């Protein structure tokens, strides 16, 4: 698969004027998250959460650093840091995740006699499709609508965690927080020199050279 921003590494900006000390501290903390450490989830919940994250956003095996999606979610839940809003059909996020993880496993056991983490990729895909369509029926969901949990909690939190980590920024050419430098060239199809250059057919090498200089 051709890289969209070849040669670009957002962390090359770390010691440049693009970021200030506060930005560096926040990004260093995210880069320091242990992908295997968890405090909110028990062992069964942790296995289910990790399997859900790996299935929703599979990361390339050869990627040097992967976004620790499950650990970011666990950290958020343990710290009680919310979004400031939630769907009225869902309980607070910690309860929603505990119910949801237990219910996903209950659905897996009912359908395949295995916990979600032990299902094949095809089985996981099939089961999540049922949950997404609201066709899950386990009593473990209690009063929480499966389809709303899937859309407003499971997908929301997994995708948000993934794109909150520098490991994913290179693939979309994101420069990280624009503090203190900000951006100047705001018009369509224009970019500042400290932004990533997107490769186009026949221009991959040029984009790589430009991106290796970004800082």
C-alpha positions in Angstrom: 0.0 0.0 0.0 1.4 3.4 -1.0 2.0 5.8 1.8 0.0 9.0 1.6 2.6 11.0 3.3 5.9 9.2 2.7 8.8 10.1 4.9 6.7 12.1 7.3 7.2 11.6 11.1 5.3 14.1 13.2 7.6 13.5 16.1 10.4 15.2 14.2 8.6 18.4 15.3 9.2 17.7 18.9 12.1 20.1 19.5 11.1 22.6 16.8 9.2 25.9 17.2 6.0 24.1 16.1 5.4 22.8 19.6 5.8 24.4 23.0 6.7 22.8 26.4 3.0 22.1 27.2 2.5 20.4 23.8 5.6 18.3 24.2 4.6 17.2 27.7 1.1 16.1 26.5 2.5 14.2 23.5 5.3 12.6 25.6 2.7 11.3 28.0 0.7 9.7 25.1 3.8 8.1 23.7 4.6 6.7 27.1 1.4 4.8 27.5 2.1 1.1 28.1 -0.1 -0.8 25.7 -0.3 -3.7 28.2 -1.2 -1.8 31.3 -4.8 -1.5 32.5 -6.5 -0.4 35.8 -10.2 -0.1 35.0 -10.8 -3.4 33.2 -10.5 -6.8 34.9 -8.7 -9.5 32.9 -11.7 -10.7 31.1 -12.9 -7.2 30.2 -9.3 -6.3 29.1 -9.1 -9.3 26.7 -12.5 -8.3 25.2 -11.6 -4.6 24.9 -8.3 -5.4 23.2 -9.9 -7.8 20.7 -12.6 -5.2 19.9 -9.9 -2.5 19.3 -7.9 -4.8 17.1 -10.9 -5.8 15.0 -12.3 -2.2 14.6 -9.0 -0.7 13.7 -6.4 -3.3 12.7 -3.0 -1.7 12.7 -0.2 -2.9 10.3 2.0 -5.5 11.8 5.1 -3.9 10.5 4.3 -0.5 12.0 7.2 0.3 14.5 4.9 2.0 17.0 1.2 1.2 17.3 -1.5 3.3 19.0 -2.3 1.6 22.3 -6.0 2.1 21.8 -7.3 -0.2 24.5 -4.9 1.3 27.1 -6.0 4.8 26.2 -9.6 3.8 26.7 -8.8 2.0 30.0 -6.9 5.1 31.2 -9.8 7.4 30.3 -12.3 5.2 32.1 -10.1 4.8 35.2 -9.5 8.5 35.4 -13.2 9.2 35.0 -12.5 11.7 32.3 -15.7 12.1 30.2 -16.6 13.8 27.0 -18.9 16.4 28.6 -21.9 14.8 26.8 -23.5 11.4 26.2 -26.5 9.9 24.4 -29.4 10.0 26.8 -30.1 6.3 26.0 -26.7 5.3 27.5 -25.6 5.2 31.1 -22.4 7.0 32.1 -19.4 5.8 30.2 -17.8 3.6 32.9 -21.1 1.7 33.4 -21.8 1.6 29.6 -18.4 0.0 28.9 -18.7 -2.6 31.7 -22.2 -3.5 30.5 -21.1 -3.5 26.9 -18.0 -5.6 27.3 -19.9 -8.2 29.4 -22.7 -8.2 26.8 -20.4 -8.7 23.8 -18.9 -11.7 25.6 -22.4 -13.0 26.5 -23.4 -12.7 22.8 -20.3 -14.6 21.7 -20.8 -17.4 24.2 -24.5 -17.7 23.2 -23.7 -17.9 19.5 -20.3 -19.6 19.4 -19.7 -21.0 22.9 -16.5 -18.9 23.1 -15.6 -15.5 24.5 -15.2 -12.7 21.9 -11.4 -12.7 22.1 -11.3 -16.4 21.0 -13.6 -16.0 18.0 -12.2 -16.0 14.4 -12.1 -12.6 12.6 -15.1 -13.7 10.5 -17.1 -14.6 13.6 -16.2 -11.3 15.3 -17.2 -9.4 12.2 -20.6 -11.3 12.1 -21.3 -10.7 15.8 -20.4 -7.0 15.7 -22.6 -6.6 12.7 -25.6 -8.0 14.7 -24.8 -5.6 17.5 -24.5 -2.7 15.1 -27.9 -3.5 13.7 -29.5 -3.8 17.1 -30.1 -7.5 16.7 -28.4 -8.6 19.9 -30.6 -10.2 22.5 -28.6 -11.1 25.6 -30.0 -10.1 28.9 -26.6 -8.8 29.7 -27.4 -5.6 27.8 -30.0 -4.8 30.5 -31.7 -1.6 29.3 -28.8 -0.4 27.2 -29.6 -0.4 23.4 -26.8 -2.4 21.7 -26.9 -0.4 18.4 -26.5 2.9 20.3 -23.7 1.5 22.5 -22.0 0.3 19.3 -22.3 3.7 17.5 -22.0 6.2 20.3 -19.6 4.5 22.7 -17.7 1.6 21.2 -16.9 3.1 17.8 -16.6 6.7 19.2 -14.1 5.8 21.9 -12.0 3.4 19.8 -11.7 5.8 16.9 -11.1 8.8 19.2 -8.4 6.9 21.0 -6.7 5.9 17.8 -6.5 9.4 16.4 -5.4 10.9 19.7 -2.1 9.1 19.5 0.9 10.3 17.4 1.3 6.8 15.9 -1.7 7.4 13.7 -1.0 11.0 12.8 1.7 10.2 10.2 -0.8 8.3 8.0 -3.1 11.4 7.8 -0.4 14.1 7.7 -1.5 15.6 10.9 1.0 18.0 12.5 -0.2 17.6 16.1 -1.5 20.5 18.2 -0.8 23.8 16.5 0.7 25.4 19.5 2.4 27.8 19.5 3.1 28.2 15.8 -0.4 27.8 14.4 -1.2 27.9 10.7 -1.1 30.7 8.2 -2.0 29.4 4.7 -5.7 28.6 5.3 -6.9 28.6 1.8 -8.0 25.5 -0.1 -5.2 23.2 -1.3 -2.4 25.3 0.4 -0.2 24.2 3.2 2.4 25.7 5.4 6.1 24.6 5.1 5.7 22.7 8.5 2.8 20.6 7.3 3.1 17.2 5.6 3.2 17.0 1.8 0.7 14.6 0.3 2.0 12.3 -2.4 0.3 12.2 -5.8 1.1 9.7 -8.6 4.6 10.4 -9.9 5.3 12.8 -7.0 6.1 10.3 -4.3 9.8 10.9 -4.1 9.4 14.7 -4.0 6.8 14.4 -1.2 9.2 12.1 0.7 12.1 14.7 0.4 9.7 17.5 1.6 8.4 15.5 4.5 11.8 14.5 5.8 12.5 18.2 6.2 9.3 19.0 8.0 9.9 20.2 11.6 
